Amino acid sequence: MSDTALHGNNWRELLGIQTGDLRQVIVACGKAVDENAVYMDALMSELREMVSVSGEPMQRLGAYMLEGLIARLSFTGHALYKSLKCKEPVATSSELLSYMHLLYEICPFFKFGYMSANGAIAEAVKGEDIIHIIDFQIAQGSQWMTMIQALASRPGRRPYLRITGIDDSNSAHARGGGLDMVGQRLHRMAQSCGLPFEFNAVPAASHEVVFEDLCLRSGEAIVVNFAYQLHHTPDESVGIENHRDRILRMVKSLSPKVVTLVEQEANTNTAPFFLRYMETLDYYTAMFEAIDVACPRDDKKRISTEQHCVARDIVNLIACEGAERIERHEPFGKWRARLVMAGFRPYPLSPVVNRTIKTLLDSYHSHYRLEERDGILYLGWKNRKLVVSSAWC
């Protein structure tokens, strides 16, 4: 396309973009960046005029996708990702925690993951006297509050619970402190319930964890939890070492009672840039729509929540490559292949878990969809599957 053809708005006609069609402009911008097209700047200027962090879902998503494209072109994606994760002090820890809590409350994604995983764990450790949960990204430890209560209310003798909490320095900043804070919080809950409890902190990224970190003891029933975490672990597409499969093989060697896996249902790990860009657009369109029905558009806390808890992932997916790209989702079929290759077999989630989550979703918008297939649970928005939960042994 010649420069002459780009005068005025001729580029829009030549690309077949209808006036005011924001999605088409977002798609065209991604294609232009992928191809380093001469009309790239004109398109991105057009997109800048159409987006808004306080607008409709597509306007808000478009604003962050544009931010990702700009960062990709200027090679600043990794720095931006870190700042949005609040590794740098752009927001106080208490502010970030409040943003994360708002997202937790207005969308059922985290509750779905935690409830389905905990249901499988409770089933697997029935009758066990010593239980050791290894959580590969413990964050605030919120998932284990209800588990502690459930174990404490078990008829007869209460079990002894150990939790090994693994997490990296980014989460430490979000918490405002290290893993000792999580341990203290869980200790207080266990003490209030009369449950014997012990906490083992492993301050490391998942791919840095080795067998010795886990402090295993004979006679304990081992449970391993991967909640929204394994897609951060690099595989063979990133470097020589395939940590994703190494971690799964190590976990299998522990002979766990159950392994729980909760992941976003997306295909962004090895996809080339433009396919990854389109997958990001499709996935987060659904997520922004889901947030939109739960929170007013002019709510400043909602804007900050999207910026610090959602936009960071979008920017990383679009702007970063190689080891700097942390967000590397795989669809469930690929996770299943990895788990089977490591020696695992499915541990179907019980109908009780399904019914419990259906009850949870009754308090959310009717566009949420729960689907069970061969003991695997999928949570979606309209026709888009967003989260998948499974268990293995």
C-alpha positions in Angstrom: 0.0 0.0 0.0 1.5 3.4 -1.0 1.7 6.4 1.3 -0.5 8.3 -1.1 -3.3 5.8 -0.5 -3.1 6.6 3.3 -4.1 10.3 3.0 -7.3 11.1 4.8 -9.2 7.9 5.9 -8.5 5.9 2.7 -6.6 3.3 4.7 -9.8 2.4 6.5 -11.6 1.7 3.2 -8.7 -0.2 1.8 -8.6 -2.4 4.9 -12.3 -3.0 4.9 -12.9 -1.4 8.3 -16.3 0.0 8.9 -16.4 3.4 10.6 -16.8 3.1 14.3 -16.1 -0.7 14.4 -13.7 -0.8 17.4 -13.1 -4.5 17.2 -12.0 -4.3 13.6 -9.6 -1.5 14.4 -8.1 -3.5 17.3 -7.6 -6.5 15.0 -6.1 -4.4 12.2 -3.7 -2.8 14.7 -2.4 -6.1 15.8 -2.0 -7.3 12.1 -0.2 -4.0 11.2 2.3 -4.4 14.1 2.8 -8.0 13.2 3.6 -7.1 9.6 5.3 -3.7 10.4 2.9 -2.2 7.9 3.4 1.4 6.7 -0.1 2.4 7.9 0.6 1.1 11.5 0.9 4.6 13.1 -2.3 5.8 11.4 -4.2 2.8 12.7 -2.9 3.2 16.2 -3.7 6.9 16.3 -7.2 6.0 15.2 -7.5 3.3 18.0 -6.2 5.8 20.6 -9.2 8.1 19.8 -11.7 5.2 20.2 -10.6 3.6 23.5 -11.2 4.6 27.2 -10.4 2.9 30.5 -13.9 4.0 31.7 -15.9 3.1 28.6 -17.6 0.0 27.4 -15.9 -3.4 27.8 -14.3 -3.3 24.3 -13.1 0.3 24.8 -11.4 -0.7 28.0 -9.9 -3.8 26.6 -8.8 -1.8 23.5 -7.0 0.7 25.7 -4.9 -2.0 27.3 -4.2 -3.8 24.1 -3.0 -0.5 22.6 -0.8 -0.1 25.6 0.6 -3.6 24.9 1.3 -2.8 21.3 3.1 0.5 22.1 5.2 -1.4 24.7 6.0 -4.1 22.1 7.2 -1.5 19.6 9.3 0.3 22.2 10.6 -2.9 23.9 9.3 -1.7 27.3 6.8 -4.5 27.9 8.7 -6.3 30.7 9.2 -3.1 32.7 5.5 -2.2 32.3 4.4 -5.7 33.3 6.5 -5.4 36.5 5.1 -2.0 37.3 1.5 -3.2 36.8 2.3 -6.1 39.1 3.3 -3.5 41.6 6.8 -4.8 42.0 7.8 -1.2 41.9 5.9 1.0 44.4 3.3 2.5 42.0 0.6 1.5 44.5 0.8 0.5 48.1 0.4 -3.1 49.1 -2.9 -2.4 50.8 -4.2 -0.8 47.7 -3.2 -3.8 45.5 -4.8 -6.2 48.0 -8.1 -4.2 47.8 -8.0 -4.4 44.0 -7.4 -8.2 44.1 -10.2 -8.6 46.7 -12.6 -6.7 44.5 -11.9 -8.9 41.5 -12.2 -12.0 43.8 -15.7 -10.8 44.9 -17.2 -9.5 41.6 -16.2 -12.4 39.4 -16.4 -16.1 40.5 -13.2 -17.3 38.7 -11.1 -17.6 41.9 -13.9 -19.0 44.0 -14.7 -21.6 41.3 -11.0 -22.7 41.2 -10.6 -22.8 45.0 -13.9 -24.6 45.7 -13.4 -27.2 43.0 -9.8 -27.9 44.0 -10.8 -28.1 47.7 -13.6 -30.5 47.0 -11.2 -32.9 45.3 -8.7 -32.6 48.1 -11.4 -33.2 50.8 -12.5 -36.3 49.0 -8.9 -37.6 48.6 -7.8 -37.2 52.2 -10.9 -38.7 53.9 -9.7 -40.7 57.0 -6.1 -39.4 56.8 -4.5 -38.5 60.1 -1.5 -36.4 58.7 -2.1 -34.2 55.7 0.6 -32.3 53.8 -0.7 -29.7 51.2 2.0 -28.3 48.9 0.7 -25.2 47.2 2.9 -24.0 44.3 1.5 -20.4 44.5 0.0 -19.7 47.9 -0.5 -15.9 47.5 -2.6 -14.8 50.5 -3.4 -18.4 51.5 -7.1 -17.6 51.2 -7.9 -21.0 49.6 -7.0 -22.9 52.8 -9.2 -21.0 55.2 -12.3 -23.1 54.4 -10.1 -26.2 54.2 -8.9 -25.7 57.8 -12.5 -25.2 58.9 -13.6 -28.3 57.1 -10.8 -30.5 58.5 -11.4 -29.1 62.0 -15.1 -30.1 61.9 -14.4 -33.6 60.8 -16.1 -36.2 63.2 -13.7 -37.9 65.6 -10.0 -37.2 65.8 -8.8 -34.1 64.0 -6.0 -34.6 61.5 -2.6 -32.9 61.7 -2.3 -30.4 58.8 1.0 -29.2 57.2 1.0 -26.6 54.4 4.1 -25.9 52.3 3.5 -22.5 50.7 5.6 -21.6 47.7 5.6 -18.1 46.2 8.0 -15.6 44.7 9.0 -12.0 45.5 6.3 -10.4 43.4 3.6 -11.8 45.6 5.7 -10.8 48.7 5.4 -7.2 47.5 1.6 -7.6 46.9 1.2 -8.9 50.5 3.4 -6.3 52.0 5.6 -9.0 53.4 7.0 -12.5 53.0 5.4 -15.9 53.4 5.7 -15.6 57.2 2.6 -13.4 57.0 0.6 -16.2 55.3 1.8 -18.7 57.8 0.8 -16.5 60.7 -2.7 -16.0 59.2 -3.2 -19.7 58.7 -1.9 -20.5 62.1 -4.5 -18.1 63.7 -7.3 -19.7 61.7 -6.1 -23.3 62.7 -5.7 -22.3 66.3 -9.2 -20.8 66.5 -10.6 -24.1 65.1 -8.4 -26.3 67.3 -6.7 -27.9 64.4 -3.0 -29.0 64.8 -1.1 -27.1 62.1 2.4 -26.4 60.8 3.5 -24.1 58.0 6.6 -24.5 55.8 7.6 -21.5 53.7 9.4 -21.8 50.4 10.2 -18.3 49.0 10.9 -19.3 45.4 9.4 -19.3 41.9 7.8 -22.6 40.9 10.6 -23.5 38.4 13.2 -23.0 41.2 11.6 -25.6 43.5 13.5 -28.8 44.2 12.6 -31.9 46.1 14.5 -30.9 49.2 12.5 -27.7 49.6 9.3 -29.7 50.3 10.5 -31.2 53.7 8.6 -34.5 53.3 7.9 -36.8 56.2 6.9 -40.5 56.2 3.3 -41.3 56.9 1.8 -38.1 55.6 -0.9 -37.9 52.8 0.5 -35.5 50.2 -1.7 -33.1 48.2 -0.3 -30.8 45.5 -2.1 -27.7 44.4 -1.5 -25.7 41.1 -4.1 -22.9 41.1 -3.6 -20.4 38.3 0.1 -21.1 38.5 1.6 -23.6 36.1 1.2 -21.4 33.1 3.9 -19.1 34.7 6.4 -22.0 34.7 8.6 -21.9 31.6 8.8 -24.9 29.3 10.9 -26.1 26.4 9.7 -23.2 24.2 11.5 -20.7 26.5 14.8 -22.3 27.2 16.8 -25.5 27.3 15.2 -26.8 30.5 11.5 -27.8 30.4 10.6 -26.9 34.0 6.9 -27.4 33.3 7.3 -31.1 32.7 10.1 -31.4 35.3 7.9 -30.1 38.1 5.1 -32.5 37.1 7.5 -35.5 37.1 8.9 -34.4 40.5 5.3 -34.1 41.9 4.4 -37.6 40.6 7.5 -39.0 42.4 5.9 -37.8 45.7 3.0 -40.3 45.2 0.4 -37.7 46.0 -3.1 -38.6 47.0 -4.3 -35.9 44.6 -3.0 -33.1 42.4 -5.3 -30.2 41.6 -4.9 -28.0 38.5 -6.8 -24.8 37.8 -5.9 -22.9 34.7 -7.3 -20.3 32.3 -8.5 -22.0 29.2 -6.5 -20.2 26.6 -3.8 -21.0 24.0 -1.0 -18.4 24.2 2.1 -20.4 25.1 3.7 -21.2 21.7 1.2 -19.3 19.4 2.9 -16.8 17.0 2.3 -13.2 17.8 -0.9 -12.4 15.8 -2.7 -15.7 16.8 -1.8 -14.9 20.4 -3.0 -11.4 20.0 -6.4 -12.7 18.7 -6.7 -15.2 21.5 -6.0 -12.4 24.0 -8.7 -10.3 22.4 -11.2 -13.1 22.5 -10.5 -14.2 26.0 -10.4 -10.8 27.6 -13.5 -9.6 25.8 -15.4 -12.1 27.8 -13.6 -11.2 31.0 -14.2 -7.4 30.6 -17.9 -8.1 29.8 -18.1 -10.2 33.0 -16.6 -7.4 35.1 -18.8 -4.8 33.4 -22.1 -6.3 34.6 -20.8 -6.4 38.2 -19.2 -3.0 38.6 -20.2 0.5 37.5 -18.1 1.9 34.6 -17.1 5.1 36.4 -16.0 3.2 39.6 -12.4 4.3 40.1 -11.6 1.2 42.1 -12.9 -0.9 39.2 -10.6 0.9 36.9 -7.6 0.3 39.2 -8.6 -3.3 39.6 -8.6 -3.8 35.8 -5.3 -2.0 35.5 -3.3 -3.9 38.2 -5.0 -7.3 38.1 -6.0 -7.8 34.4 -4.1 -5.3 32.2 -0.7 -6.5 33.4 -1.4 -9.9 31.8 -2.7 -8.4 28.6 0.4 -6.2 28.3 2.7 -9.2 29.0 0.9 -11.4 26.4 1.2 -8.7 23.7 4.4 -6.9 24.4 6.8 -9.6 25.6 8.7 -12.6 24.0 11.0 -15.2 25.3 11.8 -15.4 29.0 10.2 -12.0 29.5 6.8 -13.4 28.6 5.5 -14.8 31.9 1.8 -15.4 30.8 2.0 -18.7 28.8 -1.4 -20.4 28.9 -2.2 -23.7 27.4 -5.6 -25.3 26.6 -6.7 -28.2 28.8 -5.8 -30.8 26.1 -2.1 -29.8 26.4 -2.2 -29.9 30.2 -3.8 -33.3 30.0 -1.1 -34.6 27.7 1.7 -33.3 30.0 0.1 -34.9 33.1 -0.5 -38.2 31.4 3.1 -38.2 30.1 4.3 -37.6 33.7 2.4 -40.7 34.8 -0.9 -39.2 36.2 -4.4 -40.4 35.6 -7.6 -38.4 36.0 -9.3 -38.1 39.4 -12.8 -37.1 38.5 -14.4 -34.3 40.5 -17.4 -35.5 42.5 -21.0 -34.4 41.7 -21.1 -32.7 45.1 -18.4 -30.2 43.9 -20.5 -29.6 40.7 -23.6 -28.9 42.8 -21.7 -26.6 45.2 -20.4 -24.5 42.4 -23.8 -24.3 40.7 -25.1 -22.9 44.0 -22.3 -20.4 44.0 -23.1 -19.2 40.5 -26.7 -18.6 41.4 -25.5 -15.3 43.0 -23.7 -14.2 39.8 -24.9 -13.2 36.3 -26.8 -15.7 34.2 -24.2 -15.5 31.4 -21.8 -17.6 33.5 -21.8 -21.2 32.3 -20.7 -24.3 34.2 -19.9 -27.4 32.1 -18.8 -30.8 33.4 -17.1 -33.2 31.0 -15.6 -36.5 32.2 -15.1 -35.2 35.7 -13.5 -32.0 34.4 -15.2 -28.7 35.2 -15.2 -25.6 32.9 -16.4 -22.2 33.9 -17.3 -19.8 31.0 -18.9 -16.6 30.1 -21.6 -17.0 27.3 -19.9 -19.3 24.8 -16.3 -18.7 25.9 -14.7 -21.1 28.3 -12.5 -19.2 30.7 -11.3 -21.5 33.5 -10.9 -25.3 33.7 -10.5 -27.3 36.9 -9.2 -30.8 37.1 -7.7 -33.3 39.6 -5.2 -36.1 39.1 -3.6 -38.9 41.0 
